[in-house]
């Protein structure tokens, strides 16, 4: 994972784990997503996530779109 403050732009599957949303990355591993809006229409689907890395395996999300 890139250092905090780095841009994040990846694809994968958006899944809900408990009360959180996680991106199961196409290239392997998972990332915890901090979202302003809940993208319920794309849960369990392949998506592209853009945002900023804020910690180890944690991203502040600017946008989620179907991939």
Phi and psi in degrees as GROMACS dihedral restraints (atoms count N, CA, C in turn):
[ dihedral_restraints ]
;  ai    aj    ak    al  type     phi  dphi    fc
    3     4     5     6     1   -70.8    20    10
    4     5     6     7     1   161.9    20    10
    6     7     8     9     1   -69.8    20    10
    7     8     9    10     1   157.6    20    10
    9    10    11    12     1   -53.1    20    10
   10    11    12    13     1   140.8    20    10
   12    13    14    15     1    94.6    20    10
   13    14    15    16     1   -11.8    20    10
   15    16    17    18     1   -77.3    20    10
   16    17    18    19     1   146.7    20    10
   18    19    20    21     1   -67.5    20    10
   19    20    21    22     1   150.6    20    10
   21    22    23    24     1  -127.7    20    10
   22    23    24    25     1   127.0    20    10
   24    25    26    27     1  -150.4    20    10
   25    26    27    28     1    97.5    20    10
   27    28    29    30     1  -142.6    20    10
   28    29    30    31     1   163.8    20    10
   30    31    32    33     1  -115.1    20    10
   31    32    33    34     1   158.9    20    10
   33    34    35    36     1   170.5    20    10
   34    35    36    37     1  -162.8    20    10
   36    37    38    39     1  -106.3    20    10
   37    38    39    40     1   128.9    20    10
   39    40    41    42     1   -85.0    20    10
   40    41    42    43     1   122.5    20    10
   42    43    44    45     1  -128.0    20    10
   43    44    45    46     1   155.2    20    10
   45    46    47    48     1  -103.7    20    10
   46    47    48    49     1   128.0    20    10
   48    49    50    51     1  -125.1    20    10
   49    50    51    52     1   106.1    20    10
   51    52    53    54     1    64.6    20    10
   52    53    54    55     1  -124.1    20    10
   54    55    56    57     1   -98.1    20    10
   55    56    57    58     1    10.2    20    10
   57    58    59    60     1  -116.8    20    10
   58    59    60    61     1   162.6    20    10
   60    61    62    63     1  -110.8    20    10
   61    62    63    64     1   139.0    20    10
   63    64    65    66     1  -130.9    20    10
   64    65    66    67     1   141.2    20    10
   66    67    68    69     1   -97.9    20    10
   67    68    69    70     1   118.9    20    10
   69    70    71    72     1   -86.3    20    10
   70    71    72    73     1   102.5    20    10
   72    73    74    75     1   -65.6    20    10
   73    74    75    76     1   141.7    20    10
   75    76    77    78     1   -59.3    20    10
   76    77    78    79     1   -33.3    20    10
   78    79    80    81     1   -91.0    20    10
   79    80    81    82     1     8.3    20    10
   81    82    83    84     1   105.3    20    10
   82    83    84    85     1   146.1    20    10
   84    85    86    87     1    88.1    20    10
   85    86    87    88     1   177.0    20    10
   87    88    89    90     1  -130.3    20    10
   88    89    90    91     1   157.2    20    10
   90    91    92    93     1  -134.6    20    10
   91    92    93    94     1   130.1    20    10
   93    94    95    96     1   -78.0    20    10
   94    95    96    97     1   131.2    20    10
   96    97    98    99     1  -107.8    20    10
   97    98    99   100     1   131.2    20    10
   99   100   101   102     1  -100.9    20    10
  100   101   102   103     1   112.1    20    10
  102   103   104   105     1  -113.6    20    10
  103   104   105   106     1   142.5    20    10
  105   106   107   108     1   -82.0    20    10
  106   107   108   109     1   -35.6    20    10
  108   109   110   111     1  -120.9    20    10
  109   110   111   112     1   149.7    20    10
  111   112   113   114     1   -93.0    20    10
  112   113   114   115     1   114.2    20    10
  114   115   116   117     1   -87.1    20    10
  115   116   117   118     1    65.7    20    10
  117   118   119   120     1   -63.2    20    10
  118   119   120   121     1   -24.5    20    10
  120   121   122   123     1   -73.6    20    10
  121   122   123   124     1   -13.7    20    10
  123   124   125   126     1  -117.0    20    10
  124   125   126   127     1     9.8    20    10
  126   127   128   129     1   -64.7    20    10
  127   128   129   130     1   136.8    20    10
  129   130   131   132     1    69.5    20    10
  130   131   132   133     1    21.4    20    10
  132   133   134   135     1  -124.5    20    10
  133   134   135   136     1   164.5    20    10
  135   136   137   138     1   -76.8    20    10
  136   137   138   139     1   130.2    20    10
  138   139   140   141     1  -136.0    20    10
  139   140   141   142     1   165.8    20    10
  141   142   143   144     1  -114.0    20    10
  142   143   144   145     1   127.6    20    10
  144   145   146   147     1  -115.4    20    10
  145   146   147   148     1   130.4    20    10
  147   148   149   150     1  -121.2    20    10
  148   149   150   151     1   140.9    20    10
  150   151   152   153     1   178.1    20    10
  151   152   153   154     1  -152.0    20    10
  153   154   155   156     1  -131.9    20    10
  154   155   156   157     1   133.9    20    10
  156   157   158   159     1   -67.3    20    10
  157   158   159   160     1   129.3    20    10
  159   160   161   162     1  -119.4    20    10
  160   161   162   163     1    -2.9    20    10
  162   163   164   165     1   178.6    20    10
  163   164   165   166     1  -178.7    20    10
  165   166   167   168     1   -63.9    20    10
  166   167   168   169     1   116.8    20    10
  168   169   170   171     1    57.3    20    10
  169   170   171   172     1    38.7    20    10
  171   172   173   174     1  -142.5    20    10
  172   173   174   175     1   132.0    20    10
  174   175   176   177     1  -131.9    20    10
  175   176   177   178     1   135.2    20    10
  177   178   179   180     1   -88.2    20    10
  178   179   180   181     1   117.9    20    10
  180   181   182   183     1   -89.5    20    10
  181   182   183   184     1   131.2    20    10
  183   184   185   186     1   -94.3    20    10
  184   185   186   187     1   -32.3    20    10
  186   187   188   189     1  -161.8    20    10
  187   188   189   190     1   147.5    20    10
  189   190   191   192     1  -130.8    20    10
  190   191   192   193     1   128.8    20    10
  192   193   194   195     1  -140.6    20    10
  193   194   195   196     1   153.7    20    10
  195   196   197   198     1   -60.3    20    10
  196   197   198   199     1   140.6    20    10
